[in-house]
Amino acid sequence: MPVTVGLLADPGLPAEVTRGLVDDLPGALRAQVSDSVDWAVELRCRPLVLDDDGTIPIAELADEELPRRGWDLLICVTDLPRLVGDRPVIAALSKAHRVALASLPAVAGVRLRTRLRDILVQLAAELGEGTVAVPRRKKPATALRRLENPADGIDTSLTLPGLRGQLMLLFGMVRDNRPWRLVPSLSRALAAATGMAAFGVFYSSIWSMADALSPVRLAVINLFAVAVMVLWLTAYNGLWEHGRGRDTRKQAVLYNAAGITTLTFGVVCMYALLFVVTLAGALIVISGGYLAKTLGHEASIGVYLHLAWLASSMGTVAGALGSSLESEDAVRRAAFSKRERERRARNENG
């Protein structure tokens, strides 16, 4: 019996990961679900547009795509995080419409491709059993919690349990944001930070101060500088959300945590780049003999590291002010995924 599973993936990370699974899924379905079915898997990448409530109308998508494509089952893969109460949702199913939605941010972990494949196999098995009479060889083992919540055409949601599930969702949202993209978008902030760090390299009073500071105090200054820039980026660009109802407050906490974590990773990446440049500049510009004469003791590599550490922290604080020259759109494009930007724009326009 032939059964065609259609995959509809959001552009970006969902499409990238799902594209690599198309060839593997038929074999996995034969091995884990039923070998009496001739499984076929087809992929289409297109934006999964949000409705007026900020959710993906999967029932409408199924009514549109299944007859048009000749598919038997439809599984959508999105980078939109979903919650039921305070439970992260990894997938939602509507057997009546032969459609399921997998939320990629909840598929956290280092083996993203493998975990998503297992989720897609489970969803295809459940949809097939309930709609096209696919015999199931065995019920796949899973740590997911089932939540029956008929709403918006959805019969069942598969949720992640407890605090661990919430942390997995947070990690997945940050991963989808790709925080390292923040560095190129903060070019003016990086220029201001480099200028201030260069000031530290050229002035002997900064050398003496860096030499006198302990590693613990330098680490505290480092953390303070990163925190200042993260808070400035958040406040200046209006990235903090305020939930009004109970559910929206929970959602706001999740999105704020993901945003702050994303910005922190991005600023830390910028700090690391600034530190390397500053250290190289100090080693090139300041001779060991002159530095030793100024400080009154031997200039070891540790002295240069302390100098670069303090100068980079000073530069990062200056970079926070320099980030004011960046456009708000540039920061948002770097700090948040396409789906998150779409959701924020909908909230602002609403």
Secondary structure, DSSP 8 states (H G I E B T S, - for coil): -EEEEEEEE-TTHHHHHHHTTTTTHHHHHHHHT-SSSEEEEEEEE------TTSS--HHHHHHHHHHHHT-SEEEEEES--EEETTEEEEEEEEGGGTEEEEEGGGS-SS-HHHHHHHHHHHHHHHHHHHHS----S-------EEEEEEETTEEEEEE--HHHHHHHHHHHHHHHH-GGGHHHHTHHHHHHHHHHHHHHHH-HHHHHHHHHS-HHHHHHHHHHHHHHHHHHHHHHTT------SHHHHHHHHHHHHHHHHHHHHHHHHHHHHHHHHHHHHHHHHS-HHHHHHHHTS---HHHHHHHHHHHHHHHHHHHHHHGGGS-HHHHHHHHS-HHHHHHHHHHHH-
